[in-house]
Amino acid sequence: MKRNLYGEMTKCIKRRYWENFLETINDKMVWTTHQYMSGKPTDGGKVQVPTLKVIHADGRVWEVESNVEKSRVLQETFILKPPVGYAQDDNDGNANYPKLKFSFMPIIDAHIWRAIA
């Protein structure tokens, strides 16, 4: 019930905002308003990674456009490859981890509020 009320309120506010905007346009804003009204609808705020340009070792430039290829390129660029001889199933409990630099404290809401206040 509250979700429906929220949705209706949002639609009403958007409609009112748009009508107020249309009432205030002048002759200089007509073209901009036309572009707003005739433009393609947005993607709803989804993140869209722009075309990536990858430079190969020999200097060739490759433009990556598909999301699958962008994902692969970003992974190869930023994610470290495991060392030679490392097997992911080698979880025998005998791992040799470096000594901790500090003690771990879980983040709580108060920390977040302090950081953004």
Backbone hydrogen bonds, N-H to C=O, Kabsch-Sander energy under -0.5 kcal/mol:
donor,donor_aa,acceptor,acceptor_aa,energy
5,L,1,M,-2.1
6,Y,2,K,-2.8
7,G,3,R,-2.4
8,E,4,N,-2.5
9,M,5,L,-2.5
10,T,6,Y,-2.4
11,K,7,G,-2.3
12,C,8,E,-2.4
13,I,9,M,-2.5
14,K,10,T,-2.5
15,R,11,K,-2.6
16,R,12,C,-2.6
17,Y,13,I,-2.7
18,W,14,K,-2.6
19,E,15,R,-2.6
20,N,16,R,-2.5
21,F,17,Y,-2.3
22,L,18,W,-2.6
23,E,19,E,-2.0
24,T,20,N,-1.0
24,T,21,F,-0.8
25,I,21,F,-0.6
25,I,22,L,-0.7
29,M,26,N,-1.1
30,V,26,N,-0.6
33,T,29,M,-2.5
34,H,30,V,-2.6
35,Q,31,W,-2.1
36,Y,32,T,-2.1
37,M,33,T,-2.4
38,S,34,H,-2.3
39,G,35,Q,-1.2
46,K,43,D,-0.7
49,V,47,V,-0.5
52,L,64,V,-2.1
54,V,52,L,-0.6
54,V,62,W,-3.2
56,H,54,V,-0.6
56,H,60,R,-3.0
59,G,56,H,-2.0
62,W,54,V,-3.0
64,V,52,L,-3.3
64,V,62,W,-0.6
65,E,63,E,-0.6
70,K,66,S,-2.6
71,S,67,N,-2.5
72,R,68,V,-2.1
73,V,69,E,-2.8
74,L,70,K,-2.8
75,Q,71,S,-2.4
76,E,72,R,-2.6
77,T,73,V,-1.9
78,F,74,L,-2.7
79,I,75,Q,-2.2
80,L,78,F,-0.6
86,Y,83,P,-2.0
90,D,87,A,-2.1
91,N,89,D,-2.1
92,D,90,D,-0.7
97,Y,95,A,-0.9
111,H,108,I,-0.9
112,I,108,I,-1.5
113,W,109,D,-2.8
114,R,110,A,-2.2
115,A,111,H,-2.0
116,I,112,I,-1.9
117,A,113,W,-1.3
